[in-house]
């Protein structure tokens, strides 16, 4: 990434703690882990995104970040 910008956003504490734990397991910083997830989500093929496998915005399954 050539250009970066600091961005703050609100995140539920339980989700943040799960992301921190997953980042540690993958030996990544939290920032690096979140950027990787965003890039992965943003670059997946349109057909895969259109399958409707995601929950509606604002709704998340309790197992999304668990391994």
C-alpha positions in Angstrom: 0.0 0.0 0.0 1.5 3.3 -1.1 -0.8 5.6 0.8 -2.1 5.0 4.3 -4.3 7.0 6.5 -5.2 6.6 10.2 -8.9 5.9 10.6 -10.8 5.4 13.8 -14.0 3.4 14.0 -16.3 2.0 16.7 -16.2 -1.7 17.3 -17.9 -3.9 19.9 -15.4 -4.9 22.6 -16.1 -8.6 22.3 -15.4 -8.4 18.5 -12.3 -6.4 19.1 -11.0 -8.9 21.6 -11.7 -11.8 19.2 -9.8 -10.0 16.4 -6.9 -9.3 18.8 -6.7 -12.9 19.7 -6.8 -14.1 16.1 -4.2 -11.6 15.1 -1.9 -12.9 17.9 -2.5 -16.5 16.7 -1.5 -15.5 13.2 1.5 -13.5 14.5 0.2 -10.2 13.0 -0.4 -6.8 14.5 -4.1 -6.0 14.9 -3.8 -3.3 12.2 -2.2 -5.7 9.8 -4.8 -8.4 10.5 -7.7 -6.0 9.9 -6.2 -4.6 6.7 -5.7 -8.2 5.5 -9.4 -9.0 6.1 -10.5 -5.8 4.4 -8.3 -6.5 1.4 -9.5 -10.1 1.2 -13.1 -9.0 1.4 -12.7 -6.2 -1.1 -10.9 -8.3 -3.7 -12.9 -11.5 -3.8 -14.7 -12.1 -7.0 -18.1 -10.5 -7.5 -19.8 -13.9 -8.0 -18.7 -15.0 -4.5 -19.9 -11.8 -2.9 -23.3 -12.2 -4.7 -23.9 -15.7 -3.3 -25.6 -14.2 -0.2 -23.5 -16.0 2.3 -23.1 -13.0 4.6 -25.4 -11.8 7.3 -27.2 -8.4 6.8 -25.2 -5.3 7.8 -25.0 -4.9 11.5 -25.7 -8.6 12.2 -22.8 -11.0 12.9 -22.6 -14.6 13.9 -20.9 -15.4 17.2 -18.5 -17.7 15.4 -17.2 -15.4 12.6 -13.8 -14.9 14.1 -13.5 -18.1 16.1 -11.3 -20.9 14.8 
